Structures are given as structure tokens and as C-alpha cells.
Amino acid sequence: MENERLLMLPGPVPVPERVRQAMMRQAINHRGPEFGTAYAECVGVLKECFGTKNEVYIISGSGTAGMEAAVANFGRGKKIASMVNGKFGERLRDIGQRYGDATAVDSAWGTPLDLEALAAALEDGAEMVTMVHNETSAGILNPAKEVGKLARKHDALFVMDGVTSVGGDEVLVDDWNVDVAIVGSQKCLAAPAGLAAVAVSERAWEQIVDDRPYYLDLAAYRKSGRKSPMETPYTPAVPLFLALAEATAIIREEGMAARIARHRKMSAAVRAAVSAWGLSMFPQIDAVSAYSNTVTAVKMPDGVADSALRGTVKRLGIEIAGGQDHLKGRIFRIGSMGAVGAPEILATLAAVQYALKKAGVPGVTCGLGAAAEVLDA
Ligand SMILES: *Cc1c(COP(=O)(O)O)cnc(C)c1O
């Protein structure tokens, strides 16, 4: 076995060999048919992942570049309602405040979004709504369809961060009235970090602002993207595009329906083990359907230090995530996104179970059987 660590993080995730190999070749011209074909192939599969017929552009930059592009091109100067129930909702709020007049529609991290307050903000004239579909910091899946319906009813643009749902869970940009959706390469797509893709609706294009950023000017991306062969406005991270083309080829081969089913099964297996261990999930929700299908957030048992739990798991060669900001030490998170299957899930759960026992958590029974039953189903 190669001596490499198993990253069970909510990004970056392990990158399949084929995808890594795609980055190793000699440089190619980014204004030529080979690059254009790779770009077009990525976009073809990403449209399916997004559930959209809208045009999709790829930016050289991490997911946050896509978030900033969305808000800066379509929200500058607008009144924005920023739905917040975790770290990434806050990030979209902060970007909204940088470019427009954003007000948070706040809920505690890991609790359901406040749709009544959103309705009130829309009545009050909000022209854009931002929301994180899968709030990675809290392991909660937010109701995109309902938020999209409200936004459309009030004719507001709907910007959705799909960074940890697109390519792993069901996303239906067109059906949900999403005007700008964003994904990052290092999450469910199982590609290397460094690319963001954005899907933009016709309604959004009609509202593109004049004072756009330069590097993240999506009108420039659209113009270059419509060339044949497809191009980007400036020199892109070509090796990452080639890797993403291979990662999207894997998605095409697996099929989105099978990929979504696999992600759902992996996260259900993690939840089954958590429940067998007698631990609590972090999200405070009414319906199981609001648990993230790509990352599981678990309350840290009383008296267990984050360093002890994750340190033990790490010594076994596996990395899981801790909590962010005020949740540091209060939760741990197990990513199950990208290419992971039963072997990675069972190895991770075995390591976490061992760490819990070692930390002296009382009453931890074996959760592997419960997980295996889910994986077998
Ligand atoms: C990872 C992540 C992002 C983007 O983060 P980058 O570090 O810029 O790639 C955005 N939103 C969510 C929900 C994420 O999980």
C-alpha cells in the first residue's frame, strides 16, 4: 500500500489515480481544440450535476471565487437576504455586504433556516437571496426548493452555494429556480482543489451589473465560453481542467443517479454507526431528510478533547474534520463525498470507534455492524 492518508474530510477528498495522472502531461495551449474539448466535456457533465440547461463556466480559483463571482456580478448594489445557519452562509453574507446591502436571515448553526423571516425580507424589498444548499460546517441540508419558490415569487435572484452537494446529492437548479449555482472541484466531484464552476440563468444575465470585477467578470467568461473551441478569458489552471475532465468522465461513467444513491448510502451508514455508539448528531432538525448526505456532523461526547479523538484517528492514517469557529472542540465531522465507498467508510468508522473507546466514552457499542447493514442493503 502506498503510504498515503485517507482524507475523510468535507473537502479536499481523495483524488482517483486516473484524475491525478491527467495532470502530469506536457503543457497544452489553452487557446486550442484540445483544451476547448476538455472544458466542454467538464461543462457537459457539470450541467447534469447541477440539473440545469443553463450555461456553466469554470473559474480558476476555489469555491469561494465562484461565490464571489456570483454575488459581485449579479448582486452589487442590491438588497440581499443572506440565509445563515453555518459558516458558509456567513461567508455569502460577508461577500454580500462587500458588494451589496446584505442582511443576514439568521438561524443558529445546524438549525433550520427561517423561511418566515425570509418571506418578510422579500416583502421588505430584498432583490437577491443567498443560501448554502449543503451547509458543510453543520452537516445540514437546506430546503433549496422552498427558498427558490419564495425568491421567485418576489422576483428576487436566487444564488445557491452547491459546493458540497453538486456532484454528490440531488441538485435541480432549473426546477428549484436557482439563478446562480456554484460548485468547487475538491468536494463531491473528487477532483483536485482549485476550480469553481458557476451555472447562470437567463434571468440572472438580464440583471448583470455594469461595475463588475475584472478577473471574475462573468460576462467575459460567457463571451470566451461561447467561442469554438471553448475558452476562458485569461490563462486557466490547465492541469486542473484536464484533471476535472477526467473526474467528470468518472461521474458520467457512474451516472448521477447511482452517484447520488451511493452518497446517500455512505452517509446513512455513518449515521447508523453514530446512533449505535449512542452519540448525537449535531443538526437540530425534525426530518432525517435534512441531514447532509455528504458530511456527517456529530456532537463531541462530553469530556473528550478534539485532539484526543481526531489525533487517535489521524495516527491510524485517517483524517476527519473538527468544528469551525465556535464549534471547535464541540463537534467532529466525517466527510463521505467524492469517490468513497464501503471500504473507506468502514475503515473510518472503525478508527473513530477505537478512538471513542480509547478516550473512555462510556457505553460505546460496536457501530460497524449497523453501518455494514446499511452498506449491504
Ligand atoms: C468548501 C466550501 C466552500 C468553498 O471553500 P473553498 O475553500 O473556497 O473551496 C464553499 N461552500 C461550502 C458549503 C463549502 O463546503
The ligand as a Gaussian input file, in Angstrom:
#p B3LYP/6-31G(d) Opt

LIG

0 1
 C      -15.618000      24.158000       0.901000
 C      -16.813000      25.015000       0.776000
 C      -16.795000      26.236000       0.076000
 C      -15.622000      26.794000      -0.641000
 O      -14.470000      26.823000       0.041000
 P      -13.076000      26.968000      -0.739000
 O      -12.115000      26.709000       0.341000
 O      -13.015000      28.323000      -1.291000
 O      -13.082000      25.920000      -1.812000
 C      -17.969000      26.932000      -0.047000
 N      -19.100000      26.484000       0.468000
 C      -19.183000      25.320000       1.126000
 C      -20.506000      24.889000       1.637000
 C      -18.045000      24.546000       1.296000
 O      -18.137000      23.373000       1.937000

